[in-house]
Every structure is written in C-alpha cells, then in structure tokens.
C-alpha cells in the first residue's frame, strides 16, 4: 500500500501517524507542507476528499489566524483556503491519503482506518 502524509515533524500527532504507517509497512511519501505548501487547488481537493469544510482544517491558535482576521471569515471557504495555502502553519495536521481515503489523522490512530 502507498500513502501520502502532509507532515510536520515538530508535531507529535504527525510523528505518531507517520510511525504507524511505517510500522504497518506502508510505502509513505512524506510532504513537509511547511516547506512545500499545497496550492489552493490542492487544498480544495483534499478538503473535498475528506468531506470537510476549510474551517475544520484551520489552526486557530496560529498567529496568522488573528493577524488575518480569520475568525470573522469562517464561512468564506475561498478566503480560508487561500490563507492556508499562503500560510501553511494554519493547516492542521497530519493529513494522510491512501487508496482507502483521505483523513485528518488527529489522533494519530485515525490513520489505521486508512490502512486496515
């Protein structure tokens, strides 16, 4: 099985999901999304795959959240997606995609639904 993980090594949830994938013998493509941010179109696609609105993927504790006034724009999907693409620290993690689906793997054990 192959998987893609949008990963931040400083995040314990992201490290945990990656470890579970590796322990299961999954061939993992690791994308450090802080260095290689997804485009707005890629984010829209991931959100569609997860059946999730942009506000559920948004990290509200990041400084950019307040700086960009995103609390008052939570229903503006294009604005939230653009903000996350331009400020990838706003993206919650890890996102994992396998042939079984795509999910935000918080807690990391959620990844098991994508590989079992």
N, C-alpha and C positions, 0 to 999 in steps of 0.2 A: 504494500500500500504506500501511496505517496501522500504527503501533506505539505501545506504551506502554513507557516506561522508568521504573523506580523508581531515582532518580538522587541522587547526592551529588556536587556539583560539586568538592569537595575531593579526590575520588578519581580517580586517573589512569585506572584501568580504566573507571570510569563515564564520564569525559570522552571517552575513546577510543571506547567503544561508541556514545555519542551522536554523535560526529563521523562515525563510519562510517555510521550511519543517515542523517544529514543529507547526507553525500556521495552516498549512494545515492538521494537524492530521496524518502525516506520521510517521510510526514506523521507527526510524532512528538508524542505527548502526554507531557510531562515531569512526573513527580511527584517533588517533593523530599520523599522519605519521612521525612527528619528533621523537617520542618515539618508534614507530613501523614502520620502513620504509618498503615500499614494496620491494620485491625482483626484480631483473632484469626481471624475467619471468612475475611477476605480472604487472610491468610497461609496458612491451611489450603488454600484454593482454589489459590493459587499453587504451593504445595508439591505438591499433587496433580497439577497441570498439568505440573510439572517431573519428577514421579516421584521426588521427593527427600524423605528424612526431614528433620525440622527440624534435627537436629544438623549436617547438611551446609550449612545456610544460616547457621549461628550463627558469629559472630566471637568467637573465644575470647580475643583479645588486648584486648578492651574491658574497662575497669574493672568494669563492671556484671556481667560474666561471673563474676568472682571474688566480688564483693560478694553476688551472689545464689546462690552455691554451685552453679552450673550444671554444673560438671564431674562432680558426683555424681548428676546428674539427666538424663544424656544419652539415656536410654531413655524419659523421661517427655515424650512429644510435647505434650500439652496444656500442661505447665509451660513448655516451651521456647517454644512459640508465644505463650503469654501474656507471657513475659518479653520476647520480641522486639517484640511489639505495644506493650508499656508502655515499652520502652527501645529505640527503633528503631536506635540506634547498633550494636546487636547483630546487625543484619541485614546479611549480606554483599551486595555489590552489584557491578555493576548487574543487576537483573532486567529482562529485556525480553520483551514479549509481542507477537506478530504473529499473523496468520492461520495461519502455519505452525507455531506453537507458542510455548512459554514456556521461557526458559532463564536460568540464572545465567551471565552473559557475562564470565567470567574464564577466559582472557584476552579482551580486547575483541573480538578477531577471531571469537570464537564467534558473535557477532551475525550474521555472514554466513550461517550455516546457517538463520537465521530470515528472511532476505530474498532469498537467491539462488534 
